Amino acid sequence: MRSFDELVGEAEAADVTGWGFGWLDGRATEERPPWGYARMLAARLGEAGAALDIDTGGGEVVAEAPALPPRMCVTEAWPPNAARARAALEPRGVEVHETGDGEGLPFPDGSFDLVTSRHPVRPNWLEIHRVLVPGGAYFAQHVGPASAFELIEFFLGPLPEQRQGRDPRREADAAEQAGLTITDLRTARCRMEFFDIGAVVWILRKCVWWVPGFTVERYAAQLVELDALIREEGAFVAHSTRHLIEARR
């Protein structure tokens, strides 16, 4: 394995915009949930008349769909990701809307028969209900509770209160309180492995909410310790949690 400084320097210089994870090929793995969200999403988009994808990142998941509805819109709050989404999706006729954090959805009531999202930041159930037509559906894959917390707590220490967040049953209850009816709710716990310290640095630069304020300088001691652990054991193991949620207005 290459030196600590070489691996970390490479990861610090790498691009982390968009929502693709190809940079980690051969350096980290993550087991996928059993339901196959991208495949299921593509099937639903192919049947929709008007659809909205929330927190689309760089538009990577929508771009995988072979057929899009006559009207396809996406929202994204982070400007670098919004720029990537425009480049990937506007040639296919997709409307890309750059939104501010905490803003409502920039669409009239009853605009869509399908609203989707992979890993939304904070789903606004009232807004989702508002922009759906009666009978319309919300279909999404959410991050679950304590996802990747083995890695996060390696840097931040125990986070017992934060481990309670993103509970799928609480999210389903909130959706129903907003007027939606839950039609499907599935959960999965998936194994993650990081094979070198560069993979850890890259993922913490990309998923900035995992270790807020992360820099190599600030967490140098933990990185050196984790590098030694990976070299001794071959990998650092964590677990992601996901839930598939489908609701109807």
N, C-alpha and C positions, 0 to 999 in steps of 0.2 A: 504494500500500500504506500502511496505517496506521502510526503511529509505533511504534518499538520498545517504549516504555513502555506504550502502549495494548494492544498485542498480548500482551505478557508479563503485564500485570495481568489481562487477561481470562482467560488460561490458568491463572493462579494461583488465580482465584476459581471456576473451573469444577469440576463434580463429576467425580471419577475412580473412583467405586465401580462395582462390576459388571464385566462383561467385554464390554460393547458399546463400539464405537468410532465411533458416529454423530457425536460432536462434531467429528471430523476431516473430515467431509464437505466437500469443496471446499477443504480446507486441506492434505490429504495423501492419497496413494493408496498402495495396496499390491496388487501383482499376486497373484492367488490361485493355489494349486497346481492342476494340471490335473484332479485326481481328484474334486473336489467333496465334501469330507468331510461337510458338513452333510446333503447329500442321501443319501449312502451310510449315514450314521448313522441317519437317519430310517427307511430301509428295514429296517435291522437291528433297530431298536427295535420296529418294527411286527410283527416275527416272533418276538420273544423272549417267554419266560414270566416271567423275573425278570432285571432288569438293574440295574447299578450304574454311575454316572458319577462318576469320581474328579476332584477339583479342578475342580468344576463352575463356579467363578466365581459369577456371579449367575444361573446356570441358563439363560443365553441360548440355548445350542445345543440343549439338551434341549427347551426351550420351543418351538423351531421344528418339532419332530416332530409331525405331525398325529395320530399314534396312539402311545400308550405301552403297555408291557407291563402285565399285571395287577399286578405288583409292580415299582415303579420307585423306586430309591434314589439319592441323590447325596451326596457329601461335599464339604466346603469348610472350609478352615482360617481364612480371614480373616473376622472377624465381620461387617463391613459387607457383604461379598459373600454370606455365609450368610443375612443378613437379606433381601437382595434375592432370593436363591434361594427362600426360604420364601414370599415374597410372590408370586413368579411361578409356583411349581410346586406348593405345597401345595393350592391350589384344584383341581388336577388329580389329587390323591391321591398325590403324590410324597412320599416320606420324605426329609427334609433332615437330614443328620447333620453337626453342627459338630465338627470334629476338631482335635486339637493337632498342631503340626508334629512330624514324626517318629514319631507314634503309628501302631500297626497299624490295620488296617481293623476297625471295630466290628461285625463280622458273624461268625456261625458258619462253619465249614468248609462248602464246597459250597453256598453260598447262591444263586449266580447262574449262569445259563447264558450271560450276556453281561456283560462289564466293558468300559467305554469311558472315553475321556478325550480332550479337546482341550487340548494343551499342558500336560501334567502337570508339576509341579515336579520331582519325583524319583520315577519309578515304582518302587514296591517290588515287585519281581517275585515274591518269595516269598509275599507277602501276596496278590497278584493270583492266583497259582497256587492258594493255599489256599482262597480264597472261590469259585473257579470249580468247577462240577460237572465230572466227567470228560466230555470232549467239548465243554466250554464254550469260548467264544472271548473273546479280548481284541482290541479294535478301537480304534485311536487315531491321532491326528495329533500328532506330537511336534515341538517346536522342534529344529532341527538345529544343526550346529556353526557358530560365528562368525556367528550371525544378528544382523543390524543392527550389525555391528561397525564399519562405516565411521562410524556416528554415535557409538557407544560410545567408540571410540578417539579420536574428535575431542576428547572430554572427558577421557579417562583416559590417553591415550597408548597405545603398542603393548602388546598383551596376548598374547604368543605362546603361553604355556601355556594360557590360557583358550580360545584358538582351537581347542584339541584336544578340548574337552569336547563332550558330546552327540553323539558320533559314532554314526551309525545302525547300523553293523556291530557296534560294541562293545555297544550296547544290545541288539541282537538276540542276541549271544553271551550276555549276562547273562540274558536271558529264557530261553534254552535251558538255561543252567546251573541255572535254578530249576525246570526240568521242563516248560517250554512248548516247543511246536514252531512255528517261524515258518512261516507260510503265504503271507505277502505282505510285501514291503518295497520301497517306492518313495521316491524323493527328488526335491526340487524346489528351485530357487533363484529367488526372486521379487523383482522390482524394487520398491523403495519410493521415494517422492518426498515431500519436505516443502516446502510452498510458502510458509510464513511461520514466524517464530520462535516464535509462539504454539503452533503444532502440535508443535514440538520440546519446549517446556516442558511441554505437556500430556502427551505420551507418556512423558516422563521422570518425571513425577509418578505416572503410572499404572503403568508397568513399573519399579517401584522397584529391581529387581535389575540393571537395565541400568547405571545410574550410582549405586551405593549412596551414600546420604547427599546426594543431589542437592537443592540449593536454588538459587534464582535468585541469592541473595547470594553463595553459595560459588563459583558458576561464572559470575559476571557477565562476566568478561573473555572467556571462550569464547563466551558467548551473543552478546555484541556482535560478535565476529568472525564468528560463524556468520550472524548477521542480515545483516551486510554482504555475505557470500558469497551468500546467498539472493537478496538484492536485485540483485546483479550478474548472477548466473547464472540466476535464475528458479526454482531449486529446489535442494535438497540431495538427492543420490541415495545410497541405501544398498540393501542386499539382505538379505532374510530367507531363511532356509533352513528347510525342513520335510521331515519324512518320515512317510509313512503306514506303519503297522506293524500286522500282524494275526498273531495267534498262537492256538494251540489247546492246551488241556490234554488 
